[in-house]
Amino acid sequence: MAAAPRCSLLGCGILAAEVHHLIERNGWPVDTDFLPSSLHIDLEKLEAALTANLARHPEPAKLVFYGCCHPRMDAMLDAAQTFRTEGQNCVAMLLGHQRFMDELSAGAFFLLEDWALHWDDAIRVTFGDHPEATREIFQLSNRYILALRTPCSGDFSAQARHAAESVGLPLRWLDIGLEQLEQVLAEALARCQQHTGPAKNPVRRTI
């Protein structure tokens, strides 16, 4: 039987550990190329990095692991003749659309491990050194911080508490499996494999 054709997955590294876990568990023929999640706070840098990332992979057998994270996302994907995973963002892909919308409607600000670990830097770049104004903005838009813990997460409880305390919101935890994310990736991979060529050895790159 011929080996399954390989695909290149390009995208945000916020769930890199979870994606790699699913690739290994399922034996999916996927090469990964991840960008830092911090690019989300600078749309100009995100566009430049994603465009360059796509240019390094001219082959048709590629897919993008991003949500609606940039206003020009569709235009960038069209220019590269590729597509992205289904979902509004990485949290929606992880939780599933309905659970994501339920928590969002209840006032959740979603906190993943990578964001918690780099919280102060991200807040400073986004809001500047204005703690009172930052707290006011968060409290107007959200009712609680919801820290999402997956089977691939480390212990980021101290960082999550710090994030919640810095914006004056209560901290809640949600242990979430990878079933929803697995379905999203499986569907995208099946679509990608329709356009792929011969198999090759896997490569992992983190930028």
Salt bridges, closest charged atoms under 4 A:
GLU24 OE2 - ARG204 NH2 2.49
ASP31 OD1 - ARG6 NH2 2.97
ASP33 OD2 - ARG56 NH2 3.61
ASP33 OD2 - HIS57 NE2 2.83
ASP33 OD2 - ARG205 NH2 3.60
GLU47 OE1 - HIS70 NE2 3.61
GLU47 OE2 - ARG72 NE 2.66
GLU59 OE2 - HIS57 ND1 3.43
GLU103 OE2 - ARG99 NE 3.26
ASP114 OD1 - HIS118 ND1 3.56
ASP120 OD1 - HIS162 NE2 2.78
ASP121 OD1 - ARG124 NH1 3.13
ASP175 OD1 - ARG149 NE 2.59
GLU182 OE1 - ARG25 NH2 2.88
